[in-house]
Every structure is written in C-alpha cells, then in structure tokens.
Amino acid sequence: EKVEITKKQQALVKVIVDAYDRHQIPQDVAKKLLQDQYSAEENFLLLTEMATSQVQVLVEFTKNIPGFLSLDREDQIALLKGSAVEAMFLRSAQVLNKKMPSGHTEVLEERIRKSGISEEFITPMFNFYKSIGELHMVHEEQALLTTITILTPDRPYVKDQLAVERLQETILDVLRKMCLLHHPQDPQYFARLLGRLTELRTLSHYHAEMLTSWRVNDHKFTPLLCEIWDVQ
Ligand SMILES: CC(C)c1onc(-c2c(Cl)cccc2Cl)c1COc1ccc2c(ccn2Cc2cccc(C(=O)O)c2)c1
C-alpha cells in the first residue's frame, strides 16, 4: 500500500535528526584517538574520556526528543540511566561502521580491543558492530533507532510507563514507514532493526560485567559515569 509520512511526522524526524547531528564528540577528544599511546591503561583512559563525552552528548540529544521534557522528572533520569549504554553501543557501532575520517575507525577498534575488556565481551561486541553495519541504516533510521532505545518504557524505576510508551509508539510508527520507504526490497527490514534492540539488551548485561571486571582491576571512572552507571 502507499506509504505516506505525514507533515507532522516529517517535522518530528527533522527535530530528532537535527539534534542527533548537532551532538558530536568534541574534535579534541576524537583527535586524541590518533595521538595518545597504545597501552591498555592509555586506551582505558581515552575510552573513559570518550564515554563521558558521549554521555554529555546523549543528555543534550535526549532533551530535544519531542515530549521527553514533559515526562516526570525522575522518569527522565530513569530513562537516561537505563538506556545510556545501549545508546552508546549504537553510537559507537555507527561510528565504527561509518569509516570515520583518517583511519579513526581502526584506531578506535584497536583501543577498544586493548583496554582490558575480556575476550568473552569483545566477541559479542564486535559481532553487534558487524550486524549493525550489515543493515546499512540510513541516517534518519540511526537517529530514530537511538530515540526508540531511549524511550523504552520498561526500564528500571520508570513510574509512568504509559507516557513513555505513547512517545515511543509515535517514533516507532514513523520509523516503520521510513523503513518501507528506504528499503522497499526488504519488507522485514523494520523487524530486523527492532531485533537489534534485543541484542542491545544482551550487550548491556555484558557491559555491567565489564564494569565489574574493570573495577576489580582498580580502574577509575569519571563522576558522570559513576552516576549514570551506579558504580563506586
Ligand atoms: C568507560 C569506558 C572505558 C567505556 O566503558 N564502556 C564503554 C563502551 C564500549 Cl568499550 C563500547 C560501547 C559502548 C560503551 Cl559505553 C566505554 C567506552 O565508551 C565509548 C567509547 C567510544 C565511543 C562511545 C560512543 C561513541 N564512541 C566513538 C566515537 C568516536 C568519535 C566520534 C564519535 C561521535 O559521536 O562523533 C563517537 C562510547
């Protein structure tokens, strides 16, 4: 049937994609990727700086999601805490698959592989990156999928799940139509995209274990990461 994205939906997508594009890791942080040394310590410190910068970027992005700021204040925090890792896995997947300028991609991959993360987490992590790359998401789909991840109603401690569900459904509806428009040859594309969200949840459980193993080896995180990940 003819897929039609309404004017209202087009405006919604524009607000979200503009916000998504406005927030990039500051150049000086991304530049460090290429400069600093390669010890596991150095890599961990760099990744910690990038994760911290990404959380700040994520908070700013989330404030631009239409309707987010009208949610209960404590629910806003619960959604951010519950989705931060998943949103950053999506973001790092998009960055690693986008072939960043001047070889940042290989360097970032190398630093992640050599930052004290055990092999049992590296494998599923890079399988995820590969599975995201194979989807060849268009830019709008990336921004909308990140928004849908943030607006997941059943995060821990969310009180008004219905309000979050209503916001998420609005985004799901426009993402469904965009998938039909951008991938007409693959009617299952939307379902495959949502399947990645299930894989993200698994990764987020692995991530909690990664944090524990880093802490056991006395790795320090920044105050912002401690707050958002409830560590230390
Ligand atoms: C605390 C730190 C050691 C950590 O713990 N878990 C993860 C960790 C790991 Cl090792 C993998 C995936 C998710 C997390 Cl939280 C991390 C590192 O988190 C990162 C690292 C890099 C990330 C991100 C997110 C994106 N990028 C890449 C990037 C590079 C350049 C530009 C941009 C941009 O947005 O313009 C983004 C997070």
The ligand as an SDF file (V2000), in Angstrom:
LIG
                    3D

 37 41  0  0  0  0  0  0  0  0999 V2000
   34.3330    3.9350   30.4460 C   0  0  0  0  0  0  0  0  0  0  0  0
   34.8900    3.4080   29.1150 C   0  0  0  0  0  0  0  0  0  0  0  0
   36.1650    2.6010   29.3200 C   0  0  0  0  0  0  0  0  0  0  0  0
   33.8560    2.5580   28.4630 C   0  0  0  0  0  0  0  0  0  0  0  0
   33.1350    1.6290   29.1320 O   0  0  0  0  0  0  0  0  0  0  0  0
   32.3180    1.0230   28.2700 N   0  0  0  0  0  0  0  0  0  0  0  0
   32.4820    1.5790   27.0490 C   0  0  0  0  0  0  0  0  0  0  0  0
   31.7750    1.2170   25.8630 C   0  0  0  0  0  0  0  0  0  0  0  0
   32.4030    0.4660   24.8660 C   0  0  0  0  0  0  0  0  0  0  0  0
   34.0300   -0.0210   25.0930 Cl  0  0  0  0  0  0  0  0  0  0  0  0
   31.7300    0.1250   23.6820 C   0  0  0  0  0  0  0  0  0  0  0  0
   30.4050    0.5570   23.5040 C   0  0  0  0  0  0  0  0  0  0  0  0
   29.7560    1.3160   24.4970 C   0  0  0  0  0  0  0  0  0  0  0  0
   30.4660    1.6430   25.6800 C   0  0  0  0  0  0  0  0  0  0  0  0
   29.6890    2.5690   26.8820 Cl  0  0  0  0  0  0  0  0  0  0  0  0
   33.4660    2.5610   27.1450 C   0  0  0  0  0  0  0  0  0  0  0  0
   33.9330    3.4260   26.0280 C   0  0  0  0  0  0  0  0  0  0  0  0
   32.7430    4.0860   25.5420 O   0  0  0  0  0  0  0  0  0  0  0  0
   32.7320    4.6480   24.3120 C   0  0  0  0  0  0  0  0  0  0  0  0
   33.8480    4.8390   23.5480 C   0  0  0  0  0  0  0  0  0  0  0  0
   33.7820    5.4210   22.2660 C   0  0  0  0  0  0  0  0  0  0  0  0
   32.5550    5.8020   21.7900 C   0  0  0  0  0  0  0  0  0  0  0  0
   31.4200    5.6250   22.5520 C   0  0  0  0  0  0  0  0  0  0  0  0
   30.3460    6.0900   21.7930 C   0  0  0  0  0  0  0  0  0  0  0  0
   30.8260    6.5280   20.5750 C   0  0  0  0  0  0  0  0  0  0  0  0
   32.1570    6.3750   20.5870 N   0  0  0  0  0  0  0  0  0  0  0  0
   33.0370    6.6260   19.4740 C   0  0  0  0  0  0  0  0  0  0  0  0
   33.0660    7.9760   18.8290 C   0  0  0  0  0  0  0  0  0  0  0  0
   34.2830    8.3550   18.3260 C   0  0  0  0  0  0  0  0  0  0  0  0
   34.3930    9.5590   17.6300 C   0  0  0  0  0  0  0  0  0  0  0  0
   33.3060   10.3720   17.4180 C   0  0  0  0  0  0  0  0  0  0  0  0
   32.0830    9.9980   17.9470 C   0  0  0  0  0  0  0  0  0  0  0  0
   30.8750   10.8840   17.7180 C   0  0  0  0  0  0  0  0  0  0  0  0
   29.8180   10.5850   18.3060 O   0  0  0  0  0  0  0  0  0  0  0  0
   31.0090   11.8760   16.9590 O   0  0  0  0  0  0  0  0  0  0  0  0
   31.9360    8.7970   18.6540 C   0  0  0  0  0  0  0  0  0  0  0  0
   31.4930    5.0570   23.8290 C   0  0  0  0  0  0  0  0  0  0  0  0
  1  2  1  0
  2  3  1  0
  2  4  1  0
  4  5  1  0
  4 16  2  0
  5  6  1  0
  6  7  2  0
  7  8  1  0
  7 16  1  0
  8  9  1  0
  8 14  2  0
  9 10  1  0
  9 11  2  0
 11 12  1  0
 12 13  2  0
 13 14  1  0
 14 15  1  0
 16 17  1  0
 17 18  1  0
 18 19  1  0
 19 20  1  0
 19 37  2  0
 20 21  2  0
 21 22  1  0
 22 23  2  0
 22 26  1  0
 23 24  1  0
 23 37  1  0
 24 25  2  0
 25 26  1  0
 26 27  1  0
 27 28  1  0
 28 29  1  0
 28 36  2  0
 29 30  2  0
 30 31  1  0
 31 32  2  0
 32 33  1  0
 32 36  1  0
 33 34  2  0
 33 35  1  0
M  END
$$$$
